[in-house]
């Protein structure tokens, strides 16, 4: 008994020493799938109570003007991975079959020549893991490079990836009734893999993509729904337990970090890849106009929490900083002690000072968006009022939209009209036309540009 107790004490002391010696933070990026800003109750959302996410928000710093770089999954994931606008990598909508990708005039997968956060952090000793949805190439009839070629030491993913986990992919679709890990257990599975990865590499800095594929529809919260032949998978009543379980799993992750003794040296970021689909009359966007596949605020304005006990002050709510998913690459690289590849022209800005000090991030450059799916052959989103023009720019309080041919022009002042109800382009013609020109120039200069 004494020997066992002594051995346990030695092991605990050694683990504590390893953690103490590790000066670079662990970094976990929780990138939720199709989560609207109103899906979390800390934002005032009423869809479902999310007490664990709320506690993380209360214990960290919340940004109320955080944007994804695209209103749909594949390009948004490319942007957060590379720190660059996704059109520079020839990806403008969700990746699917080769026929679909040709129809949308885009590549089949993200090039392995792309810089990635994982590759950059590996240069300064980080172990890297990807657990969850990928959707940057692979699946269907597309053969794409392995996730490992993008800088990840370990990875587990779903069917829309080059490395589908057999436990999750009994069919060539989002889920199947014969999956070993059932649809309602996936987020738990990804959290388990994340904690196991951190435990195995304790004492070494780790970067982890924890990318659940909830709350993307179809919503299947338990075995009773497997035989539901109706469209119940897409009912609000089915979304609620899915959000409830997502919240439980976030709580499990934070508890697991405490048990491992890693909480004080781990930065956890929580956000979403794009807006919800559907919004159920804008309940899931807290009233914002727009949904997934729309450049209006409901499609691109995301929940964002930065949680790092002891380093990021609790209870901070930043209402003024305008930040984007493209900013995560330079921010996280520098927090991890890595230099950005000098030969690469990144689009994002480092807002690490704002994270750690609570200061407002003074954005130096405008934010631009392009979404190449407003085509007569496609009807996304279904409601015309939610379907935005294909180009957008954010310049201070102003947000402007344009079509490629310049025939559509919309201008909104988000400080007075966050729901984008009143088009001010006619009253502010000079400003609107200047921003339109900048959007068109930006698109021309960056579309399939030299990296």
Secondary structure as GFF3:
##gff-version 3
##sequence-region A 1 451
A	DSSP	alpha_helix	2	21	.	.	.	ID=ss1
A	DSSP	beta_strand	26	32	.	.	.	ID=ss2
A	DSSP	three_ten_helix	37	39	.	.	.	ID=ss3
A	DSSP	three_ten_helix	41	43	.	.	.	ID=ss4
A	DSSP	alpha_helix	51	58	.	.	.	ID=ss5
A	DSSP	beta_strand	61	63	.	.	.	ID=ss6
A	DSSP	beta_strand	66	67	.	.	.	ID=ss7
A	DSSP	alpha_helix	73	82	.	.	.	ID=ss8
A	DSSP	three_ten_helix	86	89	.	.	.	ID=ss9
A	DSSP	alpha_helix	98	103	.	.	.	ID=ss10
A	DSSP	alpha_helix	117	122	.	.	.	ID=ss11
A	DSSP	beta_strand	127	132	.	.	.	ID=ss12
A	DSSP	three_ten_helix	147	150	.	.	.	ID=ss13
A	DSSP	beta_strand	154	156	.	.	.	ID=ss14
A	DSSP	three_ten_helix	166	168	.	.	.	ID=ss15
A	DSSP	three_ten_helix	183	185	.	.	.	ID=ss16
A	DSSP	alpha_helix	186	200	.	.	.	ID=ss17
A	DSSP	beta_strand	206	211	.	.	.	ID=ss18
A	DSSP	three_ten_helix	223	225	.	.	.	ID=ss19
A	DSSP	three_ten_helix	232	234	.	.	.	ID=ss20
A	DSSP	alpha_helix	236	259	.	.	.	ID=ss21
A	DSSP	three_ten_helix	263	265	.	.	.	ID=ss22
A	DSSP	beta_strand	266	272	.	.	.	ID=ss23
A	DSSP	three_ten_helix	283	285	.	.	.	ID=ss24
A	DSSP	alpha_helix	297	300	.	.	.	ID=ss25
A	DSSP	beta_strand	301	302	.	.	.	ID=ss26
A	DSSP	beta_strand	305	307	.	.	.	ID=ss27
A	DSSP	beta_strand	316	318	.	.	.	ID=ss28
A	DSSP	beta_strand	323	324	.	.	.	ID=ss29
A	DSSP	alpha_helix	327	335	.	.	.	ID=ss30
A	DSSP	alpha_helix	352	357	.	.	.	ID=ss31
A	DSSP	beta_strand	367	370	.	.	.	ID=ss32
A	DSSP	three_ten_helix	384	386	.	.	.	ID=ss33
A	DSSP	beta_strand	391	395	.	.	.	ID=ss34
A	DSSP	beta_strand	398	402	.	.	.	ID=ss35
A	DSSP	beta_strand	409	413	.	.	.	ID=ss36
A	DSSP	alpha_helix	429	446	.	.	.	ID=ss37
###
